[in-house]
Amino acid sequence: MTRGQIANVDLVKQVNSSAVYRLIDSQGPISRVKIAELSNLAPASVTKITRTLLEHGLIREMEHQASTGGRRAISLTTVTRDFHLVSVKLGREELRLSLYDLDGQVLARDTLAFPRQQQDALLADLAGQIQRFVRRHGAGLRLIALAVVMPGLTDALRGQVIYHPSYPLAGVPLADRLRQATGLPVFIGNDIRALALAEHYFGASRDCLDSVLVSVHHGVGAGIITEGRIFKSLGRDVAEIGHIRVDPLGDRCHCGNFGCLETMVADAALLRQAEKMLAQGYQSLLDPQALTMAELCRAALAGDRLARNVLERAAEHLGQALAIMVNLFNPQKVLLTGALCDAERIVFPLIGKAIEYQSLPSFHQGLPIVRAHFQDDQTIGGLALVKRALLEGELLQLIIEPKV
Ligand SMILES: [Zn+2]
């Protein structure tokens, strides 16, 4: 047998095992007969695959009364509580670490300052922090993976960082480096794209296959889910909605262009606009010394004209960019996350209106615009990357047949 044939046999095994695991995950408790029927696999193959999954504790049997009465039937369901992972958000000079089980329960969290430093020192420090966290919280648990999510751009397929806004990591094979340091399979990805997937698996877009998530914080980012998958997240980044030009005469963006959406609706931009209007003498409840997004939203909801104005303009611009996404991807749901969601009552209807005026009627009719479920969990995207690797077979295969 040639090397190519061996690889193909492995691939077929991986594809079949993951197809069975996916069915049990999405439809369990489910019988072996039903799995065979839905997967088009021979019953003998299903028996063999489920035996392997059972041996590794990935699924378990449940006995119950068959719907037809008579003898008791056996169904299969996935085991999620026994498997754990560490998810790291490599943020802007900040590191967040969380320990989850596969069910999404959080067992431990840690947040620490993580200053800029030289590449080698940075990588050693990062590995050291992760190892300490694992030692402190992961003892006795079955850890199956490490995930790292970050702002900027990543090549998830190669496990490489393309660009990070705070650290000199361009071109670094981060997944390989951390795998060597921890001995765990490592999955990396952009934080917003991973968050969109987390919303699809566990959150607000669980009920649909196509959705768009937009996040407004330091910058403006988006994640597109099409047919239950992140649209293009493995090699090439997409959905850089923050750099859609909204105002040709606008401020200079860090990308080099002028008037990008990000320069107009990111948190800092909104606070700058409010500050400027206060300095010009507009009447307002806002205290210029204590200007935050929370205060801006609170004042707007209390009827403050200035605060309302700033948020309304932001909503219109966001809506304009979102309408482009709606025209391109026809999502079943639009999710928003960010500080301006505090003023949901003001912001969301205006975004809806802008989408309504600027996209195809059949695309926007009845289109829900909702708050993302995971507003405050910055590491949840990592859990989604691990779950994806399990469902799509790559990680499942490593658990079933660990590479020595
Ligand atoms: Zn830009």
Residues whose N, C-alpha, C, O or C-beta is under 5 A from the ligand:
A	BS01	ZN	G242 H243 C253 C255 N257 C260
